[in-house]
Amino acid sequence: MRRRLTRIPAASWLGLILSLSGCASVPSMDVAVRQPAVASPIRIGVDTFAFPNESRSKNAGKPDLYANYCFVMTRGVVQFHRFARFDPVGPRLSPLEYTERVKQVVKRSPWDEPLPADDRVVIPGYASLYAFSREQEAAVKAGLVGRFWTLIHWTNWRVALPFPRWQQERVARETLAELQAGRPVQLLVTNLPIWELNHSVVAYGYTVDPGGNVAFTVYDPNDPREPGRVTFDRAERRFLATQVFDTRPGPIRAFRMYYSPLL
């Protein structure tokens, strides 16, 4: 007799994937928003890049356009946070030597545990990533990895699907838990089918309003001058682009990026 195969609902497959990625247990939203906030792990204009990920539509014809690097730059901010340290009194290096130091930082997987201070890649002559990337822009860009594989990364398929609200709430809860542990969170944000936002930002802080809605403060590589904001609406269980560069305010979907070998 032929055995009948049991059909597994799509939601169950999604739950299985989330479980396998190591994120099966996170606190409830009520518990998460009551946890005390900790000092932000990232400071805008200090621990972020000084140059922007440039918009093609706003820079048509520019010969040295640095566009479509948002995933590279947001991942790079996390990697510098975990694997580099700055020595402002150290002797400065040549641009080629700085490029090699950047390559050493970004070759590490962003989900690896932060290195102890003595094991980190030292960037001498500068006090911060912002100062370093402002004065050594060409060397830093040369050291960052290319954008091709980030554009075709296998997890990007998520932008095309209408994920359930419970999954978006899970992303919000996980992001809160990471921030409360002092770890910045790289997010993929999209408002497809509107062809406007397929982008990456880094959540590094948050506030909770009286209704329990969570406003995540984000580093947006498209605008290095000031922080952006992505809000999680508790009642609707969805994310909103509250303040994302060149994006109309409104509903979006958010997903975590590069936090395990699977995702």
C-alpha positions in Angstrom: 0.0 0.0 0.0 1.3 3.4 -0.9 1.8 5.7 2.1 0.0 9.0 1.9 2.3 12.0 2.5 1.2 14.5 5.1 1.0 18.0 3.7 2.6 20.5 6.1 1.1 24.0 6.1 3.4 26.8 4.9 3.2 28.5 8.4 4.6 25.3 9.9 7.5 25.2 7.5 8.2 28.8 8.4 8.1 28.0 12.1 10.5 25.1 11.5 13.0 27.4 9.7 12.9 29.9 12.5 13.5 27.1 15.0 16.4 25.7 13.1 17.9 29.2 12.9 18.3 29.2 16.7 15.4 31.7 17.4 12.7 29.4 18.7 12.5 30.9 22.1 12.0 34.6 22.6 10.2 36.5 25.3 6.6 37.6 24.7 6.1 41.2 23.5 4.6 42.2 26.9 7.7 40.9 28.7 10.1 42.4 26.1 8.8 46.0 26.3 9.0 45.9 30.1 12.7 45.1 30.1 15.0 48.0 30.9 16.8 49.6 28.0 20.6 49.5 28.0 23.1 51.9 26.6 23.0 52.0 22.9 25.7 49.8 21.3 26.1 52.2 18.3 26.4 56.0 18.2 25.4 57.7 15.0 28.3 59.8 13.6 30.8 57.8 15.7 30.3 54.1 15.1 28.9 54.5 11.6 30.3 55.2 8.1 30.8 58.9 7.2 30.0 58.3 3.5 26.5 57.4 2.2 25.1 54.6 0.1 24.1 56.8 -2.8 20.8 56.8 -4.6 20.9 56.1 -8.4 17.8 58.2 -9.0 19.3 61.2 -7.2 22.8 60.9 -8.7 22.2 60.1 -12.3 25.4 60.3 -14.3 27.8 60.4 -11.4 30.9 58.5 -12.5 32.0 57.2 -9.1 28.5 56.3 -7.8 28.6 54.2 -4.6 25.1 52.7 -5.0 23.5 49.4 -3.9 25.9 48.9 -1.0 23.4 49.2 1.8 23.7 45.5 2.9 27.5 45.8 2.7 27.6 49.0 4.8 25.1 47.9 7.5 26.8 44.5 7.9 30.1 46.4 8.0 28.9 48.5 10.9 28.0 45.4 12.9 31.4 43.8 12.0 33.4 46.8 13.1 31.4 46.9 16.3 32.3 43.2 17.0 35.8 42.8 15.6 37.7 46.1 15.4 39.0 48.7 17.8 40.4 52.1 17.2 43.7 53.5 18.5 43.7 57.3 18.0 47.3 57.7 19.2 48.7 54.9 17.0 50.9 55.7 14.0 48.9 56.2 10.8 49.2 53.7 8.0 49.2 54.0 4.2 45.8 53.7 2.4 46.7 50.2 1.2 47.5 49.1 4.7 44.2 50.5 5.9 42.4 48.6 3.1 43.9 45.4 4.4 42.8 46.2 7.9 39.2 46.7 6.7 39.4 43.4 4.8 40.5 41.6 8.0 37.4 43.0 9.9 34.8 42.2 7.3 36.0 38.7 6.5 34.6 37.6 9.8 31.0 36.4 9.9 28.7 39.0 11.4 27.0 36.3 13.6 30.3 35.4 15.3 30.8 36.4 19.0 32.5 39.7 19.6 36.2 39.5 20.0 38.1 40.4 23.2 39.8 43.8 22.9 43.3 42.3 22.5 42.2 40.1 19.6 40.4 42.8 17.6 41.7 44.3 14.4 43.4 47.6 15.3 42.7 50.7 13.3 45.5 53.1 14.3 45.4 56.9 13.9 41.7 57.3 14.3 39.2 57.4 17.2 36.1 56.0 15.5 34.7 54.4 12.4 33.2 57.7 11.3 36.4 59.6 11.5 38.3 56.8 9.8 35.9 56.5 6.9 35.6 60.2 6.5 39.4 60.7 6.0 40.1 57.3 4.4 37.0 56.9 2.3 38.7 55.4 -0.7 40.7 52.9 1.4 37.6 51.9 3.4 35.5 51.3 0.3 38.2 49.2 -1.3 38.3 47.0 1.8 34.6 46.4 2.0 33.3 43.3 0.2 31.5 43.6 -3.1 27.8 44.1 -3.4 27.0 41.3 -5.9 26.4 38.4 -3.4 24.3 40.6 -1.1 22.0 41.4 -4.0 21.4 37.7 -4.7 21.6 36.4 -1.2 19.3 33.4 -0.8 17.3 35.0 2.1 16.2 37.9 -0.1 13.3 35.8 -1.3 11.5 36.9 1.9 10.7 40.3 0.4 8.3 38.8 -2.1 6.0 37.0 0.3 3.3 38.4 2.6 4.6 37.1 5.9 2.0 36.6 8.7 1.7 39.2 11.5 2.9 36.7 14.2 6.2 36.4 12.3 6.6 40.2 12.2 5.9 40.4 15.9 8.6 37.7 16.4 11.1 39.9 14.5 10.2 42.8 16.8 10.6 40.7 19.9 14.0 39.3 18.8 15.2 42.7 17.9 14.3 44.0 21.4 16.0 41.1 23.0 19.2 41.7 21.1 19.2 45.4 21.8 18.6 44.7 25.5 21.7 42.5 25.4 23.7 45.3 23.9 23.8 43.9 20.3 22.9 46.0 17.2 20.5 44.2 14.8 20.8 44.4 11.0 17.4 44.4 9.3 16.1 44.0 5.8 13.2 46.3 5.2 10.8 46.3 2.3 7.5 47.7 1.1 7.1 45.6 -2.0 5.0 45.4 -4.1 5.7 49.2 -4.1 9.0 49.4 -5.8 10.5 51.9 -3.4 12.2 50.2 -0.4 14.3 47.1 -0.5 17.0 48.2 1.9 19.0 47.4 5.0 19.3 49.3 8.2 20.8 48.7 11.7 18.6 49.0 14.7 20.7 50.2 17.7 18.2 51.7 20.1 14.5 52.0 20.8 11.8 53.8 22.8 8.3 52.5 23.8 5.3 54.8 23.7 2.4 54.7 26.2 0.5 52.3 23.9 3.4 49.9 23.8 4.5 50.6 20.3 8.2 50.3 19.8 10.1 52.9 17.8 13.5 51.4 16.7 16.2 53.9 16.1 18.2 52.9 13.1 21.4 53.7 11.2 20.4 54.2 7.6 23.4 54.1 5.2 21.6 56.3 2.8 21.8 59.1 5.3 24.9 59.1 7.5 24.0 62.5 9.1 21.1 61.5 11.3 19.3 58.4 12.6 16.2 56.9 11.0 13.3 55.3 12.7 11.3 52.1 12.1 8.2 51.6 14.4 6.5 48.4 15.4 2.7 48.9 15.8 1.6 46.5 18.6 -2.1 46.6 17.8 -1.6 45.9 14.1 1.5 43.7 14.6 3.4 45.3 11.7 6.3 47.6 11.1 6.0 51.1 9.8 8.6 53.2 8.0 8.4 56.2 10.3 11.6 57.9 9.2 13.5 56.1 6.5 15.5 58.1 3.9 13.5 58.8 0.7 10.7 56.5 1.7 7.1 57.5 2.3 5.8 56.7 5.8 3.7 53.6 5.9 3.6 49.8 6.4 6.7 47.8 5.6 8.0 44.3 6.4 11.2 43.7 8.3 13.5 40.7 8.6 16.7 40.0 10.5 19.8 39.6 8.4 23.1 37.7 8.8 22.6 36.6 12.4 23.2 32.8 11.8 24.7 30.7 9.0 21.1 30.0 7.9 19.8 33.6 8.0 
